[in-house]
């Protein structure tokens, strides 16, 4: 997995195509501020996940951009530089569209699979006439000839369902993701190197209500983190993102969970 213990948090506060709720552009700063404010000690792991890790906050000046193509290219260049420096890139969105640039960067550096944790399939060919909508990001990733495993899905359109069936995509619905681990073997469909993308709405809204498009049901903290522990044990996770947090007044619990998730990813990336 490499000797570097350098974590780059790449803030990508890009938000153009979100449709149900607005405010995901506030997500990166909220997560970074919470990381600086809360006690980093992880009770479950009995250690500070950031001990011995150099953390850098990278801001590619994407705030205010309205062109998704420009944002995707910018994110890809930044993450490519991070990977070439031997560091681990953890991108913070922003809407889910921001994932496409980092995935492209990781794909050009070797065989790659993508693990998506999300309430939504994001397999539309276009949404409201926009092929770079947050609702299309996994369709665009599949066009890169990147195999995927989608976890926690509990919302898709009828055309998405037909597309997924035609491609025989590996999709784990929200109930199965919440209640069992009998699907972990699906990771065997992916190469050793994987990119992890987590739309924070994968969690049950009881745990994380502050999201752009909440969906009832879905896994909770223990189910998600148990899976992540398995994923990092069997795959080389080369980069990741956490997207679609929509923080506002009174959403401290959602922000805290997102920050704890970042800490857990850091801890799993480098082990004890």
C-alpha positions in Angstrom: 0.0 0.0 0.0 3.0 2.3 0.0 5.1 3.8 2.8 3.7 7.3 2.7 1.5 8.4 5.6 0.5 11.7 4.1 -3.2 12.5 3.9 -4.4 15.2 1.5 -7.9 16.5 2.1 -8.9 18.0 -1.2 -11.8 20.5 -0.7 -14.1 20.5 -3.7 -17.1 22.8 -2.8 -18.6 22.5 -6.3 -22.4 22.6 -6.5 -24.4 23.2 -9.6 -26.7 20.3 -10.4 -28.1 19.3 -7.0 -31.9 19.3 -7.3 -33.7 18.3 -4.0 -31.7 20.5 -1.7 -28.9 23.0 -1.9 -25.9 23.6 0.3 -23.4 20.8 -0.4 -20.8 23.4 -1.2 -20.6 24.0 2.5 -19.6 20.4 3.2 -15.8 20.5 2.8 -15.3 23.4 5.2 -17.7 22.0 7.7 -15.9 18.7 7.8 -12.4 20.2 8.0 -13.5 22.6 10.8 -15.0 19.7 12.7 -11.8 17.7 12.4 -9.9 20.6 13.9 -12.5 21.0 16.7 -13.3 17.5 17.9 -11.2 15.0 19.8 -9.7 12.8 17.2 -9.4 9.8 19.4 -11.3 6.9 17.9 -13.0 4.9 20.8 -13.7 1.8 18.6 -10.1 1.6 17.5 -8.6 2.8 20.8 -6.2 5.2 19.0 -5.9 8.6 17.4 -6.3 7.9 13.6 -4.1 10.9 12.8 -1.1 10.1 14.9 1.9 9.7 12.7 0.0 11.0 9.7 0.8 14.3 8.0 -2.4 16.1 7.0 -2.6 18.7 4.3 -5.7 20.6 3.3 -5.7 21.3 -0.5 -8.0 23.9 -1.9 -8.0 24.0 -5.7 -10.1 27.2 -5.8 -13.1 25.5 -7.3 -15.6 27.5 -5.2 -17.9 29.5 -7.5 -17.3 27.4 -10.6 -20.4 26.8 -12.6 -18.9 24.5 -15.3 -18.7 20.9 -14.4 -16.2 20.0 -17.1 -13.8 22.6 -15.7 -14.3 21.3 -12.1 -13.8 17.7 -13.1 -10.5 18.6 -15.0 -9.3 20.7 -12.0 -10.0 18.0 -9.5 -8.4 15.4 -11.7 -5.1 17.4 -12.0 -4.9 18.1 -8.3 -5.6 14.4 -7.3 -3.2 13.2 -10.0 -0.4 15.4 -8.4 -1.3 14.0 -4.9 -1.1 10.4 -6.2 2.2 11.0 -8.0 3.6 12.4 -4.7 2.8 9.1 -3.0 0.1 10.5 -0.9 -3.5 9.5 -0.2 -6.1 11.8 -1.6 -9.4 12.1 0.3 -11.7 14.5 -1.6 -14.5 16.4 0.2 -17.6 17.5 -1.8 -19.6 19.2 -2.9 -22.0 17.4 -5.2 -21.2 13.9 -6.4 -20.1 15.2 -9.8 -16.7 16.0 -8.3 -15.8 12.3 -8.1 -15.3 12.0 -11.8 -12.0 13.9 -11.9 -10.3 11.9 -9.2 -11.5 8.6 -10.6 -10.1 9.5 -14.0 -6.8 10.5 -12.4 -6.6 7.2 -10.5 -7.6 5.2 -13.6 -4.8 6.6 -15.7 -2.3 5.3 -13.1 -3.3 1.7 -13.2 -6.2 -0.8 -13.3 -9.0 0.5 -11.1 -12.4 -0.5 -9.7 -14.8 1.8 -7.9 -16.8 1.1 -4.7 -19.7 3.4 -4.4 -21.6 3.8 -1.1 -24.8 5.7 -1.9 -28.6 5.8 -1.6 -28.9 6.5 -5.3 -27.6 4.6 -8.3 -26.5 7.8 -10.2 -26.7 5.8 -13.5 -28.8 8.3 -15.5 -27.4 9.1 -19.0 -28.5 12.7 -18.4 -30.6 14.5 -15.8 -32.5 17.6 -16.8 -30.5 17.6 -20.0 -27.1 17.6 -18.2 -24.9 14.5 -18.7 -22.5 15.8 -15.9 -25.2 16.0 -13.3 -24.6 14.5 -9.9 -27.3 11.9 -10.9 -25.1 10.7 -13.8 -21.6 10.3 -12.2 -21.6 6.5 -12.0 -22.7 6.2 -15.7 -19.8 8.4 -16.7 -17.4 6.3 -14.5 -18.6 3.1 -16.2 -17.8 4.7 -19.5 -14.1 4.8 -18.4 -14.2 1.0 -18.5 -14.0 0.9 -14.7 -15.9 -2.0 -12.9 -18.0 -1.0 -10.0 -19.7 -2.3 -6.9 -22.6 -0.2 -5.7 -23.7 -0.5 -2.0 -26.7 0.9 -0.1 -28.7 1.7 -3.2 -32.4 2.3 -2.6 -33.4 4.8 -5.3 -33.2 4.6 -9.1 -35.3 5.5 -12.1 -36.9 2.9 -14.3 -34.4 3.6 -17.1 -31.5 3.2 -14.6 -33.0 -0.1 -13.5 -33.1 -1.4 -17.1 -29.5 -0.2 -17.7 -28.2 -1.8 -14.5 -29.9 -5.1 -15.4 -28.6 -5.0 -19.0 -25.1 -4.5 -17.8 -25.5 -7.0 -14.9 -24.1 -4.5 -12.5 -23.1 -5.5 -8.9 -25.7 -3.6 -6.8 -26.3 -4.2 -3.1 -29.6 -2.6 -2.0 -30.0 -0.7 1.2 -31.7 -3.4 3.2 -29.0 -6.0 2.4 -26.2 -3.6 3.1 -27.7 -2.8 6.5 -28.4 -6.3 7.6 -25.8 -8.7 6.3 -22.3 -9.2 5.0 -23.2 -12.0 2.5 -22.4 -9.7 -0.3 -18.8 -8.8 0.6 -17.6 -11.4 -2.0 -18.7 -9.0 -4.8 -15.4 -7.1 -4.2 -13.8 -10.0 -6.0 -15.2 -8.6 -9.2 -12.9 -5.6 -8.9 -9.1 -5.3 -9.4 -6.8 -4.8 -6.5 -6.7 -1.0 -6.8 -10.0 0.7 -6.0 -11.3 4.1 -5.5 -13.9 4.6 -2.8 -16.7 7.1 -3.2 -19.1 7.7 -0.3 -22.2 9.8 -0.9 -23.1 10.6 2.8 -26.7 9.9 2.0 -25.9 6.2 2.0 -26.5 6.4 5.8 -30.0 6.1 7.2 -31.4 9.6 7.5 -31.8 9.0 11.2 -28.0 9.2 11.4 -27.3 11.8 8.7 -30.3 14.0 7.9 -28.2 16.8 6.5 -27.9 15.6 2.9 -28.9 16.9 -0.5 -31.3 14.0 -1.3 -32.3 11.9 1.7 -33.8 8.4 1.2 -35.4 6.3 3.9 -33.8 3.1 5.0 -30.1 2.2 4.4 -27.2 1.1 6.6 -26.1 2.8 9.8 -22.7 3.5 11.2 -21.7 0.0 12.3 -22.7 -1.6 9.0 -20.9 1.0 6.9 -17.7 0.9 9.0 -17.6 -2.9 9.3 -17.7 -3.0 5.5 -15.0 -0.4 5.2 -12.8 -2.4 7.5 -13.2 -5.4 5.2 -12.7 -3.3 2.1 -9.4 -1.9 3.3 -8.2 -5.3 4.4 -8.7 -6.9 0.9 -8.1 -4.1 -1.5 -5.6 -1.3 -2.1 -7.8 1.8 -1.7 -5.7 4.4 -3.6 -8.0 7.4 -3.1 -11.5 8.2 -1.8 -14.1 10.9 -1.4 -17.0 11.9 0.9 -19.6 14.0 -0.8 -23.1 15.5 -0.6 -23.1 16.6 3.0 -25.4 19.6 3.2 -24.7 21.2 6.6 -26.8 24.0 8.1 -27.9 25.3 11.6 -28.6 22.3 13.9 -26.8 19.8 11.7 -23.9 19.3 14.1 -24.5 15.5 14.4 -24.3 15.0 10.7 -21.1 17.0 10.4 -19.6 15.0 13.3 -20.4 11.7 11.7 -18.8 12.9 8.4 -15.7 14.0 10.3 -15.5 10.6 12.1 -15.9 8.9 8.8 -12.9 10.8 7.5 -10.9 9.7 10.6 -12.0 6.1 10.2 -10.8 6.1 6.5 -7.4 7.5 7.6 -7.1 4.9 10.3 -8.0 2.0 7.9 -5.7 3.3 5.2 -2.6 2.9 7.3 -3.7 0.4 9.9 -2.6 0.4 13.5 
